[in-house]
Amino acid sequence: MSPLRGEEFTGRTVEEAIERGLRALGRKRTEVDIEVLEKGKPANVLGPRRPDAGNRAREEEGEESSPAFAEELALGATVLRELLDAMGVDAEVAVEDRPGMEGVDVLGADLGALIGRGGENLVALQQIVSAITSKKVGRSVHVPVDIEGYRRRREDQLREIAQRVASRVRASGQAVTLEPMLAYERRIVHLSVQDQPGLKTESVGMEPNRRVVISSTAPGARGPFREGPPSGGGFRPRPPGGPGTGGYGPRRGYGPRPGGYRPRPERGP
């Protein structure tokens, strides 16, 4: 197929049309340009593109599985109910099918253990549900899972952080490195900044300390510093030297600590 030739595909929804196009072309979503001509009418899937640096940064956080259709979401909900029953978790599972918010929601009390620290358990549960559902339907699908609205609240928070930091970077020219995030969280930050002119994002570091850097592309832009307080303790050595050189200088003595003991000088006869 010529890279410049467009192909049109139809479906009950835009996502279904896109999925059909990807299957027919044998391509991943990140390898094509997608243009929706009109909702309810064909979606136009263009030819392969060459990803730029910004696209590569976002692709590394993306999920290769396709979004689940309504019937696959229902199956994913059944899979999730069975998992929760096996775990002895008393909770309700509901399917959310509103456009742009499709997924499976878990509702109940005392579900913090399912979410885990920083949402790690929630991500693992979602991966298990998606894997089992994919095996049942015979293709790789992504089933979004949320617990008591945690994921949506976290996504809203990440978008707000991304917009706030992006505004600061644009105004100052100083790059900012965010705190470590899970892969899906980094992807949200990438997507929140990708269309803002004069800015770029990239992921740096190794898991579980991989971070997003938001930088300015303007001439004279400066390198990053980390957003927020350090994640752990430690010290930063200063260069050797005396006063006025940025070094240590003379060692300063310290008085007695409160509540401590200081010997008195001996008295004569």
C-alpha positions in Angstrom: 0.0 0.0 0.0 1.3 3.5 -0.8 2.0 5.6 2.3 0.0 8.4 0.8 -3.1 6.3 0.0 -6.1 6.6 2.3 -8.4 3.7 3.2 -11.9 4.1 4.5 -13.6 1.8 7.0 -17.0 1.8 8.6 -18.4 0.5 11.9 -21.2 0.9 14.4 -18.9 3.2 16.3 -15.7 5.2 15.5 -13.6 2.7 17.6 -15.1 -0.2 15.7 -14.3 1.4 12.4 -10.7 2.1 13.5 -10.3 -1.5 14.8 -11.5 -2.9 11.4 -9.1 -0.7 9.6 -6.2 -1.7 11.8 -7.0 -5.4 11.2 -7.3 -5.0 7.5 -4.0 -3.0 7.2 -2.2 -5.2 9.7 -1.0 -2.2 11.6 -0.9 -0.9 15.1 -2.7 2.3 16.1 0.6 4.0 16.7 1.7 3.2 13.1 -1.1 5.0 11.3 -2.7 8.5 11.1 -6.5 8.3 11.9 -9.0 10.9 10.7 -12.6 10.7 11.6 -14.6 12.1 8.7 -17.8 12.2 10.6 -19.2 10.2 13.5 -21.6 7.6 12.3 -19.8 7.6 8.9 -16.5 6.0 7.7 -13.3 6.7 9.5 -10.3 7.3 7.3 -7.2 5.4 8.1 -4.1 6.7 6.3 -0.9 5.0 5.6 2.1 4.3 7.8 3.9 7.3 9.3 7.4 7.8 10.6 7.2 8.6 14.3 9.1 11.6 15.6 10.8 11.8 18.9 7.7 13.0 20.7 5.6 10.1 19.3 8.3 7.6 20.3 8.2 8.9 23.9 4.4 8.5 24.0 4.4 5.1 22.3 6.6 3.5 24.9 3.9 4.1 27.5 1.0 3.0 25.3 -0.9 -0.2 25.4 -0.7 -2.4 22.4 -4.1 -4.0 23.0 -7.2 -2.7 21.2 -10.1 -1.2 23.2 -12.8 -3.7 24.2 -16.2 -3.5 22.5 -19.4 -3.5 24.5 -19.7 -7.3 24.5 -16.1 -7.7 25.5 -16.5 -5.3 28.3 -19.5 -7.4 29.5 -17.3 -10.5 29.4 -14.5 -8.6 31.2 -17.0 -7.7 34.0 -17.9 -11.4 34.3 -14.2 -12.3 34.5 -13.6 -9.6 37.2 -16.6 -10.8 39.3 -15.2 -14.4 39.2 -11.7 -13.1 40.3 -13.2 -11.0 43.2 -15.3 -14.0 44.3 -12.1 -16.2 44.4 -10.4 -13.5 46.4 -13.2 -13.3 48.9 -13.9 -9.6 48.1 -17.5 -8.4 48.5 -18.0 -5.8 45.8 -20.3 -4.9 42.9 -19.0 -4.9 39.4 -20.7 -2.6 36.8 -20.0 -1.9 33.1 -19.5 1.8 32.1 -20.4 2.3 28.5 -20.6 6.1 28.1 -18.5 7.3 25.2 -15.0 8.1 26.3 -15.5 6.5 29.7 -15.9 2.8 28.7 -14.7 0.3 31.3 -15.5 -1.9 34.2 -16.1 -0.3 37.7 -15.8 -2.0 41.1 -18.0 -0.5 43.8 -17.9 -1.4 47.5 -16.5 -0.6 50.9 -12.9 -1.0 52.1 -11.4 -1.6 48.7 -8.1 0.1 49.4 -6.2 -3.2 49.2 -7.4 -3.7 45.7 -6.1 -0.3 44.7 -2.7 -0.8 46.4 0.1 1.7 46.9 0.0 4.3 44.1 -2.6 2.2 42.2 -0.2 -0.7 41.6 -2.7 -3.5 42.6 -5.4 -1.9 40.4 -3.0 -1.9 37.4 -2.2 -5.6 38.1 -5.9 -6.5 38.4 -6.6 -4.7 35.1 -3.8 -6.6 33.3 -5.2 -9.9 34.6 -8.8 -9.1 33.5 -7.6 -8.0 30.1 -5.4 -11.1 29.6 -8.2 -13.5 30.5 -10.7 -11.6 28.4 -8.3 -11.6 25.5 -7.9 -15.3 25.7 -11.6 -15.9 25.7 -12.4 -13.7 22.7 -9.3 -14.8 20.7 -7.8 -11.4 20.3 -5.8 -8.9 22.4 -8.1 -6.4 24.1 -7.7 -3.8 26.8 -10.4 -3.8 29.5 -10.1 -0.6 31.6 -10.8 -1.3 35.3 -11.6 1.3 38.0 -12.2 1.0 41.7 -14.5 3.5 43.4 -13.5 6.1 40.9 -9.8 6.1 42.0 -8.4 5.8 38.5 -10.5 8.7 37.0 -9.6 10.9 39.9 -6.0 10.1 39.5 -6.1 10.8 35.8 -7.8 14.2 36.4 -5.1 15.0 38.9 -2.3 14.0 36.4 -3.8 16.2 33.7 -4.0 19.1 36.1 -0.3 18.6 37.1 0.8 18.3 33.5 -1.0 21.5 32.5 0.3 23.4 35.5 3.9 22.3 35.0 3.7 22.8 31.2 2.6 26.4 31.8 5.6 26.9 34.1 8.0 25.4 31.6 6.8 27.5 28.8 7.1 30.7 30.9 10.5 30.0 32.4 12.2 27.8 29.7 13.3 25.5 32.6 12.6 21.8 32.1 10.9 19.9 34.9 11.2 16.3 35.9 8.1 14.9 37.5 8.1 12.3 40.3 8.1 8.5 39.3 4.9 7.3 37.8 3.4 4.1 36.5 3.4 3.6 32.8 -0.3 4.5 32.3 0.2 7.6 34.4 3.2 8.7 32.2 1.2 8.2 29.1 -1.5 10.5 30.4 1.1 13.2 31.0 2.6 12.7 27.5 -0.9 13.0 25.9 -1.8 16.1 28.0 1.2 18.0 26.7 1.7 16.6 23.2 -0.4 19.2 21.3 1.1 22.2 23.2 3.4 24.2 21.0 6.9 24.8 22.2 7.0 21.9 24.6 8.1 18.3 24.5 8.0 15.3 26.8 10.2 12.2 27.3 10.5 9.4 29.8 13.8 8.9 31.6 15.2 6.4 34.1 14.4 2.8 34.9 11.4 1.2 36.5 10.1 1.7 39.1 11.7 5.1 39.1 10.9 6.1 35.5 9.8 9.7 35.2 8.5 12.2 32.7 10.5 15.3 31.7 8.6 18.2 30.3 10.9 20.6 28.4 10.8 23.7 26.3 11.9 23.6 22.7 12.6 27.4 22.6 16.2 28.5 22.0 18.1 28.8 25.3 15.8 26.4 27.2 17.4 25.0 30.3 17.7 21.5 31.6 15.4 19.8 34.1 15.1 19.9 37.9 12.8 17.5 39.8 9.3 18.6 40.6 8.4 18.2 44.3 10.5 17.1 47.3 13.1 14.2 47.0 11.5 10.8 47.3 14.1 9.6 49.8 16.8 10.8 52.2 20.4 11.3 51.6 22.9 14.1 51.2 24.5 16.2 48.5 28.3 16.7 49.0 29.7 20.2 48.4 33.0 20.7 46.7 36.1 21.2 48.9 37.4 24.7 49.6 37.1 27.5 52.0 34.6 30.3 52.5 33.6 32.1 49.4 34.4 29.1 47.1 31.3 27.1 47.7 33.2 24.5 49.7 33.0 23.4 53.3 35.2 26.0 55.0 36.2 25.7 58.7 34.4 23.2 60.8 32.0 24.9 63.2 31.8 23.8 66.8 28.4 23.0 68.4 27.2 23.8 71.9 25.7 21.3 74.3 22.6 19.6 73.2 19.4 20.3 75.2 19.2 18.0 78.2 22.8 16.8 77.7 25.8 16.9 79.9 28.8 19.3 79.9 31.6 18.7 82.5 32.4 21.6 84.8 36.1 22.6 85.2 37.7 21.2 88.3 38.1 23.5 91.3 41.2 24.0 93.4 41.5 23.3 97.1 
